[in-house]
Amino acid sequence: MVRIPIAFATAALLCSADFARADDSPIIDRWYSALLVADRSELSDLLADNVRIKLDDLGVVQSKQEFIASIAEWQG
């Protein structure tokens, strides 16, 4: 009967994973809204001070400060 506790634990983990994703939605919305209008202040608030941003298509890794400073270059 070990299967029942394992199944319950698995179900609980899956449910908590769904809740975690649901909780991230407002932050993700803030991120894309800030990117859309190049809101440096909002992006700065959303990013951790020690973040490393990897832009694979450009082959670049940037710090928070470098990313915020580079927004002027791609702001349309």
N, CA, C, O and CB atoms as a CASP TS submission, in Angstrom:
PFRMAT TS
TARGET T0000
AUTHOR 0000-0000-0000
METHOD Language model
MODEL 1
PARENT N/A
ATOM      1  N   MET     1       0.804  -1.213   0.000  1.00  0.00           N
ATOM      2  CA  MET     1       0.000   0.000   0.000  1.00  0.00           C
ATOM      3  C   MET     1       0.846   1.275   0.000  1.00  0.00           C
ATOM      4  O   MET     1       0.351   2.350   0.339  1.00  0.00           O
ATOM      5  CB  MET     1      -0.914  -0.001   1.196  1.00  0.00           C
ATOM      6  N   VAL     2       2.090   1.158  -0.371  1.00  0.00           N
ATOM      7  CA  VAL     2       2.962   2.326  -0.471  1.00  0.00           C
ATOM      8  C   VAL     2       2.552   3.190  -1.654  1.00  0.00           C
ATOM      9  O   VAL     2       2.855   4.383  -1.688  1.00  0.00           O
ATOM     10  CB  VAL     2       4.433   1.897  -0.606  1.00  0.00           C
ATOM     11  N   ARG     3       1.880   2.608  -2.603  1.00  0.00           N
ATOM     12  CA  ARG     3       1.498   3.340  -3.817  1.00  0.00           C
ATOM     13  C   ARG     3       0.536   4.486  -3.540  1.00  0.00           C
ATOM     14  O   ARG     3       0.606   5.523  -4.200  1.00  0.00           O
ATOM     15  CB  ARG     3       0.872   2.394  -4.811  1.00  0.00           C
ATOM     16  N   ILE     4      -0.350   4.319  -2.587  1.00  0.00           N
ATOM     17  CA  ILE     4      -1.326   5.374  -2.303  1.00  0.00           C
ATOM     18  C   ILE     4      -0.638   6.645  -1.796  1.00  0.00           C
ATOM     19  O   ILE     4      -0.918   7.721  -2.324  1.00  0.00           O
ATOM     20  CB  ILE     4      -2.354   4.885  -1.271  1.00  0.00           C
ATOM     21  N   PRO     5       0.259   6.570  -0.785  1.00  0.00           N
ATOM     22  CA  PRO     5       0.940   7.810  -0.371  1.00  0.00           C
ATOM     23  C   PRO     5       1.783   8.429  -1.488  1.00  0.00           C
ATOM     24  O   PRO     5       1.842   9.652  -1.615  1.00  0.00           O
ATOM     25  CB  PRO     5       1.828   7.532   0.831  1.00  0.00           C
ATOM     26  N   ILE     6       2.430   7.593  -2.292  1.00  0.00           N
ATOM     27  CA  ILE     6       3.237   8.115  -3.395  1.00  0.00           C
ATOM     28  C   ILE     6       2.349   8.804  -4.418  1.00  0.00           C
ATOM     29  O   ILE     6       2.685   9.882  -4.910  1.00  0.00           O
ATOM     30  CB  ILE     6       4.044   6.988  -4.063  1.00  0.00           C
ATOM     31  N   ALA     7       1.222   8.191  -4.740  1.00  0.00           N
ATOM     32  CA  ALA     7       0.291   8.795  -5.690  1.00  0.00           C
ATOM     33  C   ALA     7      -0.245  10.112  -5.145  1.00  0.00           C
ATOM     34  O   ALA     7      -0.368  11.092  -5.879  1.00  0.00           O
ATOM     35  CB  ALA     7      -0.869   7.834  -5.999  1.00  0.00           C
ATOM     36  N   PHE     8      -0.565  10.130  -3.845  1.00  0.00           N
ATOM     37  CA  PHE     8      -1.060  11.360  -3.233  1.00  0.00           C
ATOM     38  C   PHE     8       0.006  12.454  -3.265  1.00  0.00           C
ATOM     39  O   PHE     8      -0.290  13.604  -3.589  1.00  0.00           O
ATOM     40  CB  PHE     8      -1.504  11.097  -1.789  1.00  0.00           C
ATOM     41  N   ALA     9       1.240  12.095  -2.929  1.00  0.00           N
ATOM     42  CA  ALA     9       2.336  13.069  -2.939  1.00  0.00           C
ATOM     43  C   ALA     9       2.562  13.613  -4.345  1.00  0.00           C
ATOM     44  O   ALA     9       2.790  14.809  -4.525  1.00  0.00           O
ATOM     45  CB  ALA     9       3.630  12.433  -2.403  1.00  0.00           C
ATOM     46  N   THR    10       2.498  12.733  -5.335  1.00  0.00           N
ATOM     47  CA  THR    10       2.671  13.157  -6.723  1.00  0.00           C
ATOM     48  C   THR    10       1.565  14.117  -7.136  1.00  0.00           C
ATOM     49  O   THR    10       1.825  15.143  -7.765  1.00  0.00           O
ATOM     50  CB  THR    10       2.693  11.941  -7.659  1.00  0.00           C
ATOM     51  N   ALA    11       0.331  13.781  -6.778  1.00  0.00           N
ATOM     52  CA  ALA    11      -0.799  14.652  -7.109  1.00  0.00           C
ATOM     53  C   ALA    11      -0.660  16.009  -6.425  1.00  0.00           C
ATOM     54  O   ALA    11      -0.945  17.045  -7.026  1.00  0.00           O
ATOM     55  CB  ALA    11      -2.125  13.990  -6.702  1.00  0.00           C
ATOM     56  N   ALA    12      -0.223  16.001  -5.168  1.00  0.00           N
ATOM     57  CA  ALA    12      -0.044  17.257  -4.435  1.00  0.00           C
ATOM     58  C   ALA    12       1.030  18.119  -5.086  1.00  0.00           C
ATOM     59  O   ALA    12       0.869  19.335  -5.194  1.00  0.00           O
ATOM     60  CB  ALA    12       0.321  16.978  -2.970  1.00  0.00           C
ATOM     61  N   LEU    13       2.123  17.497  -5.521  1.00  0.00           N
ATOM     62  CA  LEU    13       3.187  18.248  -6.187  1.00  0.00           C
ATOM     63  C   LEU    13       2.708  18.849  -7.499  1.00  0.00           C
ATOM     64  O   LEU    13       3.020  19.997  -7.815  1.00  0.00           O
ATOM     65  CB  LEU    13       4.392  17.349  -6.439  1.00  0.00           C
ATOM     66  N   LEU    14       1.950  18.072  -8.257  1.00  0.00           N
ATOM     67  CA  LEU    14       1.438  18.580  -9.529  1.00  0.00           C
ATOM     68  C   LEU    14       0.495  19.755  -9.315  1.00  0.00           C
ATOM     69  O   LEU    14       0.540  20.735 -10.059  1.00  0.00           O
ATOM     70  CB  LEU    14       0.723  17.470 -10.296  1.00  0.00           C
ATOM     71  N   CYS    15      -0.359  19.659  -8.300  1.00  0.00           N
ATOM     72  CA  CYS    15      -1.277  20.759  -8.005  1.00  0.00           C
ATOM     73  C   CYS    15      -0.518  22.003  -7.570  1.00  0.00           C
ATOM     74  O   CYS    15      -0.853  23.112  -7.986  1.00  0.00           O
ATOM     75  CB  CYS    15      -2.274  20.348  -6.920  1.00  0.00           C
ATOM     76  N   SER    16       0.499  21.829  -6.736  1.00  0.00           N
ATOM     77  CA  SER    16       1.261  22.994  -6.286  1.00  0.00           C
ATOM     78  C   SER    16       2.025  23.621  -7.441  1.00  0.00           C
ATOM     79  O   SER    16       2.211  24.838  -7.461  1.00  0.00           O
ATOM     80  CB  SER    16       2.230  22.602  -5.167  1.00  0.00           C
ATOM     81  N   ALA    17       2.471  22.822  -8.404  1.00  0.00           N
ATOM     82  CA  ALA    17       3.162  23.365  -9.576  1.00  0.00           C
ATOM     83  C   ALA    17       2.211  24.241 -10.384  1.00  0.00           C
ATOM     84  O   ALA    17       2.610  25.295 -10.879  1.00  0.00           O
ATOM     85  CB  ALA    17       3.727  22.226 -10.458  1.00  0.00           C
ATOM     86  N   ASP    18       0.955  23.813 -10.522  1.00  0.00           N
ATOM     87  CA  ASP    18      -0.025  24.626 -11.234  1.00  0.00           C
ATOM     88  C   ASP    18      -0.273  25.946 -10.520  1.00  0.00           C
ATOM     89  O   ASP    18      -0.393  26.986 -11.167  1.00  0.00           O
ATOM     90  CB  ASP    18      -1.335  23.863 -11.389  1.00  0.00           C
ATOM     91  N   PHE    19      -0.352  25.916  -9.187  1.00  0.00           N
ATOM     92  CA  PHE    19      -0.565  27.143  -8.433  1.00  0.00           C
ATOM     93  C   PHE    19       0.621  28.081  -8.578  1.00  0.00           C
ATOM     94  O   PHE    19       0.439  29.294  -8.674  1.00  0.00           O
ATOM     95  CB  PHE    19      -0.812  26.829  -6.961  1.00  0.00           C
ATOM     96  N   ALA    20       1.825  27.544  -8.595  1.00  0.00           N
ATOM     97  CA  ALA    20       3.017  28.381  -8.745  1.00  0.00           C
ATOM     98  C   ALA    20       2.987  29.101 -10.087  1.00  0.00           C
ATOM     99  O   ALA    20       3.310  30.286 -10.174  1.00  0.00           O
ATOM    100  CB  ALA    20       4.301  27.532  -8.620  1.00  0.00           C
ATOM    101  N   ARG    21       2.600  28.384 -11.120  1.00  0.00           N
ATOM    102  CA  ARG    21       2.523  29.019 -12.434  1.00  0.00           C
ATOM    103  C   ARG    21       1.440  30.079 -12.468  1.00  0.00           C
ATOM    104  O   ARG    21       1.626  31.133 -13.077  1.00  0.00           O
ATOM    105  CB  ARG    21       2.265  27.979 -13.516  1.00  0.00           C
ATOM    106  N   ALA    22       0.316  29.818 -11.826  1.00  0.00           N
ATOM    107  CA  ALA    22      -0.767  30.793 -11.793  1.00  0.00           C
ATOM    108  C   ALA    22      -0.330  32.048 -11.047  1.00  0.00           C
ATOM    109  O   ALA    22      -0.707  33.156 -11.428  1.00  0.00           O
ATOM    110  CB  ALA    22      -2.017  30.189 -11.138  1.00  0.00           C
ATOM    111  N   ASP    23       0.454  31.887  -9.996  1.00  0.00           N
ATOM    112  CA  ASP    23       0.931  33.030  -9.226  1.00  0.00           C
ATOM    113  C   ASP    23       1.924  33.876 -10.011  1.00  0.00           C
ATOM    114  O   ASP    23       2.059  35.069  -9.740  1.00  0.00           O
ATOM    115  CB  ASP    23       1.566  32.558  -7.937  1.00  0.00           C
ATOM    116  N   ASP    24       2.616  33.290 -10.967  1.00  0.00           N
ATOM    117  CA  ASP    24       3.602  34.018 -11.765  1.00  0.00           C
ATOM    118  C   ASP    24       2.966  34.885 -12.848  1.00  0.00           C
ATOM    119  O   ASP    24       3.623  35.775 -13.388  1.00  0.00           O
ATOM    120  CB  ASP    24       4.561  33.045 -12.401  1.00  0.00           C
ATOM    121  N   SER    25       1.730  34.644 -13.162  1.00  0.00           N
ATOM    122  CA  SER    25       1.077  35.337 -14.269  1.00  0.00           C
ATOM    123  C   SER    25       1.126  36.861 -14.157  1.00  0.00           C
ATOM    124  O   SER    25       1.442  37.516 -15.151  1.00  0.00           O
ATOM    125  CB  SER    25      -0.350  34.896 -14.359  1.00  0.00           C
ATOM    126  N   PRO    26       0.831  37.459 -12.999  1.00  0.00           N
ATOM    127  CA  PRO    26       0.910  38.924 -12.920  1.00  0.00           C
ATOM    128  C   PRO    26       2.327  39.455 -13.156  1.00  0.00           C
ATOM    129  O   PRO    26       2.501  40.520 -13.749  1.00  0.00           O
ATOM    130  CB  PRO    26       0.415  39.393 -11.562  1.00  0.00           C
ATOM    131  N   ILE    27       3.321  38.725 -12.701  1.00  0.00           N
ATOM    132  CA  ILE    27       4.706  39.155 -12.906  1.00  0.00           C
ATOM    133  C   ILE    27       5.072  39.070 -14.375  1.00  0.00           C
ATOM    134  O   ILE    27       5.725  39.965 -14.912  1.00  0.00           O
ATOM    135  CB  ILE    27       5.674  38.302 -12.067  1.00  0.00           C
ATOM    136  N   ILE    28       4.654  37.996 -15.024  1.00  0.00           N
ATOM    137  CA  ILE    28       4.921  37.838 -16.454  1.00  0.00           C
ATOM    138  C   ILE    28       4.225  38.943 -17.243  1.00  0.00           C
ATOM    139  O   ILE    28       4.797  39.494 -18.183  1.00  0.00           O
ATOM    140  CB  ILE    28       4.456  36.449 -16.948  1.00  0.00           C
ATOM    141  N   ASP    29       2.998  39.264 -16.862  1.00  0.00           N
ATOM    142  CA  ASP    29       2.274  40.356 -17.518  1.00  0.00           C
ATOM    143  C   ASP    29       3.011  41.686 -17.346  1.00  0.00           C
ATOM    144  O   ASP    29       3.129  42.466 -18.292  1.00  0.00           O
ATOM    145  CB  ASP    29       0.847  40.468 -16.953  1.00  0.00           C
ATOM    146  N   ARG    30       3.504  41.935 -16.133  1.00  0.00           N
ATOM    147  CA  ARG    30       4.272  43.169 -15.884  1.00  0.00           C
ATOM    148  C   ARG    30       5.526  43.207 -16.749  1.00  0.00           C
ATOM    149  O   ARG    30       5.880  44.250 -17.299  1.00  0.00           O
ATOM    150  CB  ARG    30       4.658  43.280 -14.391  1.00  0.00           C
ATOM    151  N   TRP    31       6.201  42.050 -16.865  1.00  0.00           N
ATOM    152  CA  TRP    31       7.444  41.966 -17.644  1.00  0.00           C
ATOM    153  C   TRP    31       7.201  42.350 -19.100  1.00  0.00           C
ATOM    154  O   TRP    31       7.890  43.212 -19.646  1.00  0.00           O
ATOM    155  CB  TRP    31       8.036  40.546 -17.565  1.00  0.00           C
ATOM    156  N   TYR    32       6.211  41.701 -19.728  1.00  0.00           N
ATOM    157  CA  TYR    32       5.958  41.970 -21.146  1.00  0.00           C
ATOM    158  C   TYR    32       5.411  43.379 -21.369  1.00  0.00           C
ATOM    159  O   TYR    32       5.720  44.007 -22.382  1.00  0.00           O
ATOM    160  CB  TYR    32       4.980  40.942 -21.708  1.00  0.00           C
ATOM    161  N   SER    33       4.610  43.877 -20.444  1.00  0.00           N
ATOM    162  CA  SER    33       4.119  45.255 -20.565  1.00  0.00           C
ATOM    163  C   SER    33       5.272  46.248 -20.492  1.00  0.00           C
ATOM    164  O   SER    33       5.310  47.219 -21.248  1.00  0.00           O
ATOM    165  CB  SER    33       3.088  45.561 -19.465  1.00  0.00           C
ATOM    166  N   ALA    34       6.209  46.005 -19.581  1.00  0.00           N
ATOM    167  CA  ALA    34       7.378  46.885 -19.443  1.00  0.00           C
ATOM    168  C   ALA    34       8.276  46.802 -20.669  1.00  0.00           C
ATOM    169  O   ALA    34       8.800  47.819 -21.123  1.00  0.00           O
ATOM    170  CB  ALA    34       8.179  46.523 -18.185  1.00  0.00           C
ATOM    171  N   LEU    35       8.456  45.604 -21.207  1.00  0.00           N
ATOM    172  CA  LEU    35       9.269  45.456 -22.418  1.00  0.00           C
ATOM    173  C   LEU    35       8.646  46.188 -23.596  1.00  0.00           C
ATOM    174  O   LEU    35       9.344  46.829 -24.382  1.00  0.00           O
ATOM    175  CB  LEU    35       9.449  43.978 -22.762  1.00  0.00           C
ATOM    176  N   LEU    36       7.330  46.088 -23.710  1.00  0.00           N
ATOM    177  CA  LEU    36       6.619  46.690 -24.838  1.00  0.00           C
ATOM    178  C   LEU    36       6.849  48.198 -24.925  1.00  0.00           C
ATOM    179  O   LEU    36       6.988  48.749 -26.017  1.00  0.00           O
ATOM    180  CB  LEU    36       5.130  46.404 -24.726  1.00  0.00           C
ATOM    181  N   VAL    37       6.887  48.853 -23.781  1.00  0.00           N
ATOM    182  CA  VAL    37       7.059  50.312 -23.776  1.00  0.00           C
ATOM    183  C   VAL    37       8.456  50.735 -23.317  1.00  0.00           C
ATOM    184  O   VAL    37       8.722  51.921 -23.125  1.00  0.00           O
ATOM    185  CB  VAL    37       6.013  50.953 -22.875  1.00  0.00           C
ATOM    186  N   ALA    38       9.343  49.752 -23.145  1.00  0.00           N
ATOM    187  CA  ALA    38      10.730  50.001 -22.707  1.00  0.00           C
ATOM    188  C   ALA    38      10.773  50.785 -21.398  1.00  0.00           C
ATOM    189  O   ALA    38      11.502  51.769 -21.274  1.00  0.00           O
ATOM    190  CB  ALA    38      11.504  50.765 -23.794  1.00  0.00           C
ATOM    191  N   ASP    39       9.982  50.334 -20.425  1.00  0.00           N
ATOM    192  CA  ASP    39       9.912  50.972 -19.109  1.00  0.00           C
ATOM    193  C   ASP    39      11.091  50.502 -18.253  1.00  0.00           C
ATOM    194  O   ASP    39      11.018  49.469 -17.586  1.00  0.00           O
ATOM    195  CB  ASP    39       8.556  50.651 -18.405  1.00  0.00           C
ATOM    196  N   ARG    40      12.156  51.265 -18.285  1.00  0.00           N
ATOM    197  CA  ARG    40      13.391  50.884 -17.578  1.00  0.00           C
ATOM    198  C   ARG    40      13.185  50.733 -16.077  1.00  0.00           C
ATOM    199  O   ARG    40      13.752  49.832 -15.458  1.00  0.00           O
ATOM    200  CB  ARG    40      14.476  51.915 -17.833  1.00  0.00           C
ATOM    201  N   SER    41      12.391  51.595 -15.498  1.00  0.00           N
ATOM    202  CA  SER    41      12.141  51.556 -14.058  1.00  0.00           C
ATOM    203  C   SER    41      11.426  50.261 -13.659  1.00  0.00           C
ATOM    204  O   SER    41      11.815  49.601 -12.696  1.00  0.00           O
ATOM    205  CB  SER    41      11.308  52.775 -13.627  1.00  0.00           C
ATOM    206  N   GLU    42      10.395  49.912 -14.398  1.00  0.00           N
ATOM    207  CA  GLU    42       9.644  48.680 -14.108  1.00  0.00           C
ATOM    208  C   GLU    42      10.518  47.448 -14.327  1.00  0.00           C
ATOM    209  O   GLU    42      10.504  46.527 -13.510  1.00  0.00           O
ATOM    210  CB  GLU    42       8.379  48.594 -14.991  1.00  0.00           C
ATOM    211  N   LEU    43      11.268  47.423 -15.406  1.00  0.00           N
ATOM    212  CA  LEU    43      12.155  46.289 -15.670  1.00  0.00           C
ATOM    213  C   LEU    43      13.198  46.160 -14.569  1.00  0.00           C
ATOM    214  O   LEU    43      13.522  45.052 -14.140  1.00  0.00           O
ATOM    215  CB  LEU    43      12.842  46.442 -17.037  1.00  0.00           C
ATOM    216  N   SER    44      13.714  47.272 -14.120  1.00  0.00           N
ATOM    217  CA  SER    44      14.695  47.260 -13.039  1.00  0.00           C
ATOM    218  C   SER    44      14.087  46.700 -11.757  1.00  0.00           C
ATOM    219  O   SER    44      14.739  45.945 -11.036  1.00  0.00           O
ATOM    220  CB  SER    44      15.237  48.673 -12.794  1.00  0.00           C
ATOM    221  N   ASP    45      12.842  47.069 -11.474  1.00  0.00           N
ATOM    222  CA  ASP    45      12.152  46.538 -10.291  1.00  0.00           C
ATOM    223  C   ASP    45      11.923  45.033 -10.394  1.00  0.00           C
ATOM    224  O   ASP    45      11.975  44.327  -9.387  1.00  0.00           O
ATOM    225  CB  ASP    45      10.816  47.249 -10.098  1.00  0.00           C
ATOM    226  N   LEU    46      11.673  44.544 -11.593  1.00  0.00           N
ATOM    227  CA  LEU    46      11.377  43.124 -11.786  1.00  0.00           C
ATOM    228  C   LEU    46      12.617  42.236 -11.771  1.00  0.00           C
ATOM    229  O   LEU    46      12.524  41.050 -11.453  1.00  0.00           O
ATOM    230  CB  LEU    46      10.651  42.934 -13.082  1.00  0.00           C
ATOM    231  N   LEU    47      13.760  42.790 -12.107  1.00  0.00           N
ATOM    232  CA  LEU    47      14.986  41.994 -12.205  1.00  0.00           C
ATOM    233  C   LEU    47      15.771  42.001 -10.899  1.00  0.00           C
ATOM    234  O   LEU    47      15.882  43.031 -10.233  1.00  0.00           O
ATOM    235  CB  LEU    47      15.863  42.515 -13.335  1.00  0.00           C
ATOM    236  N   ALA    48      16.311  40.847 -10.545  1.00  0.00           N
ATOM    237  CA  ALA    48      17.203  40.757  -9.385  1.00  0.00           C
ATOM    238  C   ALA    48      18.504  41.486  -9.708  1.00  0.00           C
ATOM    239  O   ALA    48      18.901  41.577 -10.869  1.00  0.00           O
ATOM    240  CB  ALA    48      17.482  39.265  -8.998  1.00  0.00           C
ATOM    241  N   ASP    49      19.156  41.997  -8.685  1.00  0.00           N
ATOM    242  CA  ASP    49      20.402  42.742  -8.898  1.00  0.00           C
ATOM    243  C   ASP    49      21.500  41.885  -9.519  1.00  0.00           C
ATOM    244  O   ASP    49      22.338  42.400 -10.260  1.00  0.00           O
ATOM    245  CB  ASP    49      20.891  43.313  -7.584  1.00  0.00           C
ATOM    246  N   ASN    50      21.507  40.592  -9.228  1.00  0.00           N
ATOM    247  CA  ASN    50      22.571  39.706  -9.728  1.00  0.00           C
ATOM    248  C   ASN    50      22.153  38.887 -10.950  1.00  0.00           C
ATOM    249  O   ASN    50      22.782  37.877 -11.263  1.00  0.00           O
ATOM    250  CB  ASN    50      23.008  38.766  -8.627  1.00  0.00           C
ATOM    251  N   VAL    51      21.102  39.314 -11.636  1.00  0.00           N
ATOM    252  CA  VAL    51      20.595  38.569 -12.791  1.00  0.00           C
ATOM    253  C   VAL    51      21.602  38.583 -13.940  1.00  0.00           C
ATOM    254  O   VAL    51      22.350  39.544 -14.120  1.00  0.00           O
ATOM    255  CB  VAL    51      19.254  39.156 -13.258  1.00  0.00           C
ATOM    256  N   ARG    52      21.603  37.509 -14.705  1.00  0.00           N
ATOM    257  CA  ARG    52      22.369  37.420 -15.951  1.00  0.00           C
ATOM    258  C   ARG    52      21.344  37.122 -17.035  1.00  0.00           C
ATOM    259  O   ARG    52      20.636  36.118 -16.954  1.00  0.00           O
ATOM    260  CB  ARG    52      23.517  36.302 -15.886  1.00  0.00           C
ATOM    261  N   ILE    53      21.254  37.964 -18.028  1.00  0.00           N
ATOM    262  CA  ILE    53      20.281  37.806 -19.105  1.00  0.00           C
ATOM    263  C   ILE    53      21.011  37.302 -20.332  1.00  0.00           C
ATOM    264  O   ILE    53      21.932  37.944 -20.838  1.00  0.00           O
ATOM    265  CB  ILE    53      19.537  39.142 -19.407  1.00  0.00           C
ATOM    266  N   LYS    54      20.584  36.138 -20.801  1.00  0.00           N
ATOM    267  CA  LYS    54      21.228  35.497 -21.948  1.00  0.00           C
ATOM    268  C   LYS    54      20.347  35.689 -23.179  1.00  0.00           C
ATOM    269  O   LYS    54      19.219  35.198 -23.235  1.00  0.00           O
ATOM    270  CB  LYS    54      21.482  33.977 -21.677  1.00  0.00           C
ATOM    271  N   LEU    55      20.872  36.400 -24.149  1.00  0.00           N
ATOM    272  CA  LEU    55      20.167  36.639 -25.406  1.00  0.00           C
ATOM    273  C   LEU    55      20.808  35.746 -26.463  1.00  0.00           C
ATOM    274  O   LEU    55      21.745  36.148 -27.153  1.00  0.00           O
ATOM    275  CB  LEU    55      20.220  38.161 -25.827  1.00  0.00           C
ATOM    276  N   ASP    56      20.282  34.521 -26.576  1.00  0.00           N
ATOM    277  CA  ASP    56      20.887  33.518 -27.452  1.00  0.00           C
ATOM    278  C   ASP    56      20.976  33.968 -28.904  1.00  0.00           C
ATOM    279  O   ASP    56      21.981  33.722 -29.571  1.00  0.00           O
ATOM    280  CB  ASP    56      20.105  32.239 -27.376  1.00  0.00           C
ATOM    281  N   ASP    57      19.929  34.627 -29.396  1.00  0.00           N
ATOM    282  CA  ASP    57      19.934  35.029 -30.803  1.00  0.00           C
ATOM    283  C   ASP    57      21.020  36.061 -31.108  1.00  0.00           C
ATOM    284  O   ASP    57      21.452  36.190 -32.254  1.00  0.00           O
ATOM    285  CB  ASP    57      18.575  35.590 -31.187  1.00  0.00           C
ATOM    286  N   LEU    58      21.462  36.794 -30.084  1.00  0.00           N
ATOM    287  CA  LEU    58      22.525  37.783 -30.267  1.00  0.00           C
ATOM    288  C   LEU    58      23.878  37.292 -29.759  1.00  0.00           C
ATOM    289  O   LEU    58      24.906  37.932 -29.985  1.00  0.00           O
ATOM    290  CB  LEU    58      22.157  39.069 -29.561  1.00  0.00           C
ATOM    291  N   GLY    59      23.868  36.153 -29.074  1.00  0.00           N
ATOM    292  CA  GLY    59      25.103  35.632 -28.497  1.00  0.00           C
ATOM    293  C   GLY    59      25.650  36.522 -27.391  1.00  0.00           C
ATOM    294  O   GLY    59      26.863  36.696 -27.267  1.00  0.00           O
ATOM    295  N   VAL    60      24.743  37.089 -26.582  1.00  0.00           N
ATOM    296  CA  VAL    60      25.132  38.059 -25.558  1.00  0.00           C
ATOM    297  C   VAL    60      24.616  37.612 -24.193  1.00  0.00           C
ATOM    298  O   VAL    60      23.513  37.077 -24.078  1.00  0.00           O
ATOM    299  CB  VAL    60      24.593  39.468 -25.906  1.00  0.00           C
ATOM    300  N   VAL    61      25.423  37.837 -23.168  1.00  0.00           N
ATOM    301  CA  VAL    61      24.991  37.680 -21.781  1.00  0.00           C
ATOM    302  C   VAL    61      25.198  39.030 -21.109  1.00  0.00           C
ATOM    303  O   VAL    61      26.293  39.592 -21.151  1.00  0.00           O
ATOM    304  CB  VAL    61      25.787  36.523 -21.036  1.00  0.00           C
ATOM    305  N   GLN    62      24.131  39.551 -20.482  1.00  0.00           N
ATOM    306  CA  GLN    62      24.195  40.886 -19.892  1.00  0.00           C
ATOM    307  C   GLN    62      23.848  40.857 -18.412  1.00  0.00           C
ATOM    308  O   GLN    62      23.071  40.019 -17.955  1.00  0.00           O
ATOM    309  CB  GLN    62      23.256  41.834 -20.625  1.00  0.00           C
ATOM    310  N   SER    63      24.435  41.780 -17.678  1.00  0.00           N
ATOM    311  CA  SER    63      24.041  42.016 -16.294  1.00  0.00           C
ATOM    312  C   SER    63      22.748  42.842 -16.309  1.00  0.00           C
ATOM    313  O   SER    63      22.301  43.288 -17.366  1.00  0.00           O
ATOM    314  CB  SER    63      25.185  42.751 -15.487  1.00  0.00           C
ATOM    315  N   LYS    64      22.170  43.034 -15.155  1.00  0.00           N
ATOM    316  CA  LYS    64      20.969  43.863 -15.053  1.00  0.00           C
ATOM    317  C   LYS    64      21.237  45.263 -15.601  1.00  0.00           C
ATOM    318  O   LYS    64      20.454  45.791 -16.391  1.00  0.00           O
ATOM    319  CB  LYS    64      20.490  43.943 -13.590  1.00  0.00           C
ATOM    320  N   GLN    65      22.345  45.854 -15.176  1.00  0.00           N
ATOM    321  CA  GLN    65      22.674  47.213 -15.603  1.00  0.00           C
ATOM    322  C   GLN    65      22.896  47.287 -17.114  1.00  0.00           C
ATOM    323  O   GLN    65      22.456  48.236 -17.764  1.00  0.00           O
ATOM    324  CB  GLN    65      23.919  47.709 -14.868  1.00  0.00           C
ATOM    325  N   GLU    66      23.572  46.293 -17.666  1.00  0.00           N
ATOM    326  CA  GLU    66      23.813  46.276 -19.116  1.00  0.00           C
ATOM    327  C   GLU    66      22.510  46.122 -19.884  1.00  0.00           C
ATOM    328  O   GLU    66      22.312  46.768 -20.913  1.00  0.00           O
ATOM    329  CB  GLU    66      24.777  45.141 -19.490  1.00  0.00           C
ATOM    330  N   PHE    67      21.618  45.266 -19.388  1.00  0.00           N
ATOM    331  CA  PHE    67      20.335  45.054 -20.047  1.00  0.00           C
ATOM    332  C   PHE    67      19.507  46.335 -20.043  1.00  0.00           C
ATOM    333  O   PHE    67      18.974  46.741 -21.076  1.00  0.00           O
ATOM    334  CB  PHE    67      19.562  43.919 -19.363  1.00  0.00           C
ATOM    335  N   ILE    68      19.403  46.967 -18.881  1.00  0.00           N
ATOM    336  CA  ILE    68      18.628  48.208 -18.776  1.00  0.00           C
ATOM    337  C   ILE    68      19.226  49.287 -19.682  1.00  0.00           C
ATOM    338  O   ILE    68      18.488  50.011 -20.351  1.00  0.00           O
ATOM    339  CB  ILE    68      18.587  48.703 -17.307  1.00  0.00           C
ATOM    340  N   ALA    69      20.538  49.399 -19.709  1.00  0.00           N
ATOM    341  CA  ALA    69      21.195  50.403 -20.553  1.00  0.00           C
ATOM    342  C   ALA    69      20.998  50.117 -22.039  1.00  0.00           C
ATOM    343  O   ALA    69      20.938  51.046 -22.845  1.00  0.00           O
ATOM    344  CB  ALA    69      22.686  50.462 -20.236  1.00  0.00           C
ATOM    345  N   SER    70      20.898  48.848 -22.407  1.00  0.00           N
ATOM    346  CA  SER    70      20.786  48.489 -23.824  1.00  0.00           C
ATOM    347  C   SER    70      19.392  48.708 -24.396  1.00  0.00           C
ATOM    348  O   SER    70      19.209  48.646 -25.612  1.00  0.00           O
ATOM    349  CB  SER    70      21.176  47.053 -24.014  1.00  0.00           C
ATOM    350  N   ILE    71      18.422  48.960 -23.554  1.00  0.00           N
ATOM    351  CA  ILE    71      17.046  49.131 -24.034  1.00  0.00           C
ATOM    352  C   ILE    71      16.955  50.286 -25.029  1.00  0.00           C
ATOM    353  O   ILE    71      16.186  50.222 -25.988  1.00  0.00           O
ATOM    354  CB  ILE    71      16.089  49.375 -22.851  1.00  0.00           C
ATOM    355  N   ALA    72      17.725  51.326 -24.806  1.00  0.00           N
ATOM    356  CA  ALA    72      17.710  52.472 -25.726  1.00  0.00           C
ATOM    357  C   ALA    72      18.117  52.060 -27.135  1.00  0.00           C
ATOM    358  O   ALA    72      17.653  52.651 -28.110  1.00  0.00           O
ATOM    359  CB  ALA    72      18.643  53.577 -25.217  1.00  0.00           C
ATOM    360  N   GLU    73      18.984  51.048 -27.253  1.00  0.00           N
ATOM    361  CA  GLU    73      19.459  50.602 -28.565  1.00  0.00           C
ATOM    362  C   GLU    73      18.372  49.917 -29.381  1.00  0.00           C
ATOM    363  O   GLU    73      18.338  50.053 -30.604  1.00  0.00           O
ATOM    364  CB  GLU    73      20.628  49.662 -28.397  1.00  0.00           C
ATOM    365  N   TRP    74      17.484  49.183 -28.718  1.00  0.00           N
ATOM    366  CA  TRP    74      16.464  48.457 -29.479  1.00  0.00           C
ATOM    367  C   TRP    74      15.084  49.051 -29.338  1.00  0.00           C
ATOM    368  O   TRP    74      14.124  48.521 -29.898  1.00  0.00           O
ATOM    369  CB  TRP    74      16.427  47.027 -29.051  1.00  0.00           C
ATOM    370  N   GLN    75      14.961  50.144 -28.602  1.00  0.00           N
ATOM    371  CA  GLN    75      13.667  50.802 -28.463  1.00  0.00           C
ATOM    372  C   GLN    75      13.277  51.400 -29.807  1.00  0.00           C
ATOM    373  O   GLN    75      14.045  52.154 -30.406  1.00  0.00           O
ATOM    374  CB  GLN    75      13.707  51.897 -27.358  1.00  0.00           C
ATOM    375  N   GLY    76      12.086  51.064 -30.274  1.00  0.00           N
ATOM    376  CA  GLY    76      11.666  51.505 -31.585  1.00  0.00           C
ATOM    377  C   GLY    76      10.827  52.699 -31.524  1.00  0.00           C
ATOM    378  O   GLY    76      10.388  53.199 -32.560  1.00  0.00           O
TER
END
